[in-house]
C-alpha cells in the first residue's frame, strides 16, 4: 500500500483535487505555483557549502515563478535574507488570468494555503492560484513579508537586477519560459532583456545556483 504520493503536475488545481480526495499525504513535486522539493534540495547544497543557512543573503534575478514563490515562503524560516529582481508585472495577462480563475470557481487563497499546509505538513508550502505575471504573486509576497518580520530577516523586491545582486551570498535564477508558457516566448525574451546573469551582475554574488 502506498504511504504517500509525490505529485508533479502542470496546474495547481489538479494538485488541490488530489489532496482533497486522497487519504494519504500528497507532496507537491512541482506545480505552476510552487516547486518546494527543488528548493529544499538547493538549501541542502547551500548548507553543505556554507555550513549554515542562517544569515545568508539570497539574490533572485528572473521570473516571479514557482521556484521564487517557494524561496519566498521558506527563506526567512531558515534565517536567510532575500533580494528579488523581476521585470514589471504583466498587468494585461494578470487580469486575464484572474478572470479565468474566477469563472473556474477556484479555491480562495487562504483555503488552499490551509489545505496544503495540512496535507504536506510543511507550513508555508500551501499552494493557490497564480496571478501569472513577471513579479511574484501579491498574496505570496504578503505572506513572505510576514515571515521575514517574524524571523528577523529582510525581504526586498525591485525591478533592478544589480540592486538585487548587490551583497548577495548566492545568486539564483531560472528559465524565463516555464512549462506551458511556450506561446509567450517572444514576449518574454523581450521583457527579460537585462535580466541575464552577466559578470557585472555576478560581481557581488559569490555562489550561483540555477
Secondary structure per residue as TSV (DSSP state, phi and psi in degrees):
chain	resnum	aa	ss	phi	psi
A	1	X	-	360.0	138.7
A	2	X	-	-75.2	133.3
A	3	X	-	-93.7	-24.1
A	4	X	E	-160.9	160.9
A	5	X	E	-126.8	128.5
A	6	X	E	-99.4	109.0
A	7	X	E	-106.0	127.6
A	8	X	E	-112.7	112.2
A	9	X	-	-129.6	165.8
A	10	X	S	-81.5	-54.1
A	11	X	-	-101.4	137.8
A	12	X	H	-61.7	-31.4
A	13	X	H	-61.4	-33.1
A	14	X	H	-64.9	-40.3
A	15	X	H	-68.6	-37.1
A	16	X	H	-60.5	-44.6
A	17	X	H	-64.1	-44.6
A	18	X	H	-60.7	-44.5
A	19	X	H	-65.2	-37.8
A	20	X	H	-67.8	-38.0
A	21	X	H	-90.3	-19.1
A	22	X	-	-78.7	152.7
A	23	X	S	-103.5	1.8
A	24	X	S	-124.9	164.1
A	25	X	E	-61.6	137.5
A	26	X	E	-114.3	120.6
A	27	X	E	-104.5	133.8
A	28	X	E	-74.9	105.7
A	29	X	E	-83.5	-21.6
A	30	X	E	170.8	136.7
A	31	X	-	-142.5	178.2
A	32	X	S	-72.4	-5.9
A	33	X	S	-111.6	-35.6
A	34	X	-	-136.6	157.1
A	35	X	-	-142.6	65.0
A	36	X	H	-63.9	-36.2
A	37	X	H	-65.1	-39.8
A	38	X	H	-60.6	-43.0
A	39	X	H	-68.6	-39.0
A	40	X	H	-61.9	-37.7
A	41	X	H	-65.9	-40.5
A	42	X	H	-64.1	-40.1
A	43	X	H	-63.4	-36.2
A	44	X	H	-62.8	-41.4
A	45	X	H	-61.1	-44.0
A	46	X	H	-66.2	-37.3
A	47	X	H	-62.0	-42.5
A	48	X	H	-66.9	-35.5
A	49	X	H	-77.2	-45.3
A	50	X	H	-97.7	-20.0
A	51	X	S	89.8	-23.3
A	52	X	-	-157.8	146.3
A	53	X	-	-89.0	-25.8
A	54	X	T	-61.5	128.8
A	55	X	T	90.9	-8.4
A	56	X	-	-70.1	152.0
A	57	X	E	-113.8	118.0
A	58	X	E	-93.8	133.7
A	59	X	E	-114.9	119.2
A	60	X	E	-107.5	130.1
A	61	X	E	-129.4	117.4
A	62	X	S	149.6	-147.7
A	63	X	-	-81.2	149.7
A	64	X	-	-83.3	66.9
A	65	X	S	-105.8	-164.5
A	66	X	H	-63.1	-35.2
A	67	X	H	-63.8	-50.1
A	68	X	H	-61.0	-42.0
A	69	X	H	-57.9	-41.8
A	70	X	H	-67.2	-36.9
A	71	X	H	-65.6	-44.5
A	72	X	H	-61.7	-35.4
A	73	X	H	-81.2	-10.1
A	74	X	H	-125.6	-27.4
A	75	X	G	-54.9	-47.8
A	76	X	G	-62.2	-33.4
A	77	X	G	-70.7	-18.5
A	78	X	G	-99.4	6.3
A	79	X	T	81.3	21.5
A	80	X	-	-104.7	145.0
A	81	X	E	-86.9	155.0
A	82	X	E	-137.9	128.3
A	83	X	E	-119.3	120.9
A	84	X	E	-117.9	133.4
A	85	X	E	-127.6	121.9
A	86	X	-	-135.6	158.3
A	87	X	-	-64.0	162.8
A	88	X	-	-62.9	155.1
A	89	X	-	-58.3	138.3
A	90	X	-	-84.0	88.1
A	91	X	H	-61.8	-43.1
A	92	X	H	-61.2	-45.1
A	93	X	H	-69.1	-36.7
A	94	X	H	-59.7	-46.9
A	95	X	H	-64.5	-39.9
A	96	X	H	-63.5	-43.9
A	97	X	H	-65.1	-40.9
A	98	X	H	-63.2	-39.1
A	99	X	H	-64.1	-40.0
A	100	X	H	-63.3	-41.5
A	101	X	H	-66.6	-39.9
A	102	X	H	-65.0	-40.6
A	103	X	H	-69.9	-27.6
A	104	X	H	-82.3	-10.4
A	105	X	T	67.9	40.8
A	106	X	-	-68.0	159.2
A	107	X	-	-63.5	145.9
A	108	X	-	-72.0	162.4
A	109	X	H	-54.7	-53.0
A	110	X	H	-65.4	-38.2
A	111	X	H	-62.9	-41.3
A	112	X	H	-68.6	-37.4
A	113	X	H	-60.7	-47.9
A	114	X	H	-62.1	-42.1
A	115	X	H	-59.1	-49.9
A	116	X	H	-73.8	-30.5
A	117	X	H	-64.7	-36.3
A	118	X	H	-72.7	-43.8
A	119	X	H	-75.0	-46.7
A	120	X	H	-83.5	-22.1
A	121	X	-	64.0	30.3
A	122	X	-	-125.0	102.1
A	123	X	T	-59.0	131.2
A	124	X	T	97.8	-10.9
A	125	X	-	-98.0	22.4
A	126	X	-	-67.9	152.0
A	127	X	-	-122.7	148.9
A	128	X	-	-153.9	177.5
A	129	X	-	-65.2	131.7
A	130	X	-	-82.7	141.5
A	131	X	-	-76.5	-17.5
A	132	X	-	64.0	38.8
A	133	X	S	-105.9	-173.8
A	134	X	S	-80.5	-27.9
A	135	X	S	-86.3	158.5
A	136	X	-	-64.2	157.9
A	137	X	-	-57.1	129.6
A	138	X	H	-57.4	-35.4
A	139	X	H	-67.5	-37.8
A	140	X	H	-68.9	-40.4
A	141	X	H	-59.2	-42.7
A	142	X	H	-61.6	-44.3
A	143	X	H	-66.5	-40.7
A	144	X	H	-62.8	-38.7
A	145	X	H	-64.1	-38.3
A	146	X	H	-64.9	-45.1
A	147	X	H	-63.8	-38.9
A	148	X	H	-63.3	-42.5
A	149	X	H	-64.0	-43.0
A	150	X	H	-66.4	-31.3
A	151	X	H	-104.3	4.8
A	152	X	T	69.2	31.6
A	153	X	-	-113.0	173.4
A	154	X	-	-112.0	140.0
A	155	X	E	-129.8	123.4
A	156	X	E	-129.5	141.6
A	157	X	E	-125.6	134.1
A	158	X	E	-148.2	170.5
A	159	X	S	-106.2	9.8
A	160	X	-	-108.3	108.1
A	161	X	H	-57.9	-38.9
A	162	X	H	-66.0	-36.9
A	163	X	H	-65.4	-41.5
A	164	X	H	-69.1	-33.8
A	165	X	H	-77.7	-24.9
A	166	X	T	-61.2	121.2
A	167	X	T	80.6	4.2
A	168	X	-	-76.2	141.8
A	169	X	S	-82.4	-29.8
A	170	X	E	-136.1	130.7
A	171	X	E	-106.5	120.6
A	172	X	E	-118.3	138.0
A	173	X	-	-143.8	178.4
A	174	X	-	-159.5	176.0
A	175	X	-	-61.0	148.9
A	176	X	S	-83.2	-18.6
A	177	X	S	-124.7	99.0
A	178	X	-	-80.2	171.6
A	179	X	T	-56.7	133.9
A	180	X	T	88.4	-1.3
A	181	X	-	-111.8	17.6
A	182	X	G	-58.7	-34.6
A	183	X	G	-68.4	-17.1
A	184	X	G	-94.3	7.0
A	185	X	H	-53.2	-52.2
A	186	X	H	-60.8	-45.6
A	187	X	H	-64.3	-40.5
A	188	X	H	-70.7	-39.4
A	189	X	H	-60.4	-34.3
A	190	X	H	-73.2	-44.0
A	191	X	H	-65.3	-30.6
A	192	X	T	-97.1	10.3
A	193	X	T	-62.1	130.9
A	194	X	T	97.1	-5.8
A	195	X	-	-106.6	18.3
A	196	X	S	-72.7	152.0
A	197	X	-	-87.0	89.9
A	198	X	-	-95.5	172.3
A	199	X	H	-60.7	-36.4
A	200	X	H	-63.3	-39.3
A	201	X	H	-71.7	-37.1
A	202	X	H	-75.9	-14.0
A	203	X	T	-57.1	-31.1
A	204	X	T	-102.8	1.6
A	205	X	-	-111.1	121.4
A	206	X	S	-86.1	-13.5
A	207	X	E	-144.6	134.8
A	208	X	E	-110.3	136.6
A	209	X	E	-126.9	134.7
A	210	X	-	-120.0	360.0
